[in-house]
Amino acid sequence: MRLRPIDLARAAGISTQQVRNYADAGILPPTPRTESGYRTFDDRHRRALLTYRSLARGYGLYAAQAIMQAVHAGDLPAALTLVDAGHAALHEQRLSLQAAGEALEAVAEQSPDTAALPRSDLRIGEVAAHLGVRTSAIRVWEAAGLLTPAREPGTGYRRFNPADVRDARMIKMLRQGHYPLPRIQLILDGLRRTGSSEALRAAIAERLAGLTRRATAMLEASSHLHHYVTNDDPA
């Protein structure tokens, strides 16, 4: 069955130029041309395009392209290695998020007065050394409104109390988990306002839900890939 670029574009909800780009990139199988130079597509190109689009939703654009290129190069083991790597990375993210959630819960519930600090009013360099971060990071957090340390009269030097250090520790952990600054602000505001970690739990639950959605997309994409490489069209 001969298909036109517009047929593939409509099937995937993309432009005809994207179809041509995918063909040039090896995302689609080799595309014969007519004597006049026009590309000729068939149902295998349609299936390859839909498989790639499904892979992109689960594994990301870069990995999806590499998987399809490996398949069309006849290197199925390389394609499956990329699939395995995607699942392994997702698993590590889930484990890291769960560990971060447990650690953040412990920090959020810790009384600021019990923090193991040398003094109750630390300068920025001392806080940075205590947390293992750069002073520039702490300044960025302050500029974003996440920290509001007191200032020494006259000198203007920052003075961080135990509550400030606790918040800075939470910010560090959340940034390591790739939380954006506005989201961290909501978490800290909730903690300061209520004294509880409900906002923190909600943020962790939201990230875990996102990972579950991605895992589901990966499962669907793997099914598409299986049907494509075995030349088995369930439709």
C-alpha angles and dihedrals in degrees: 000000000000117000132192124224088252090057091056092043092054093046091056100031094242137113125274088242090059089052089055091046091052090050091051091047095054093248087121123048118263111300119219119216132218122240088265091055101255118141117244119212131187139183093287090061089051091051092046091052093050091046091052093048090051092048091050091056092052106030104022131255098281095049092043091054092048092049093052093044090053092049092051091046088058093248103125094161089060091049092050090047089059090049091051091048090054092053092045092051091050091050091051091049090052092050092046092049092050091049091047090050092054092046093047091049089054092049093045092052094044115107108242090226091061095058111124097244129150091227139004094243116048130180120234094260091053092050091048091051091046092053098035096239135117121267087234089063091054090050090052090051090050092048089052090054095248093118129035108183120181120255127230112244111249099007098048091217115159117251118198120201124200092270090053091051092049090052091047090052090052091048091052092052093046093048089052086055089053095248112161118241095248090054091050089051090058091050094050093045090053092048094048094044100046103018088231134105098231092120089050092052090048092052092050091047090050092053092047090051089052091053090050091053090050092048089052090050089050090052091052092046092050089055091052091049093049092053091046098051093043091047089236112141109194089196 
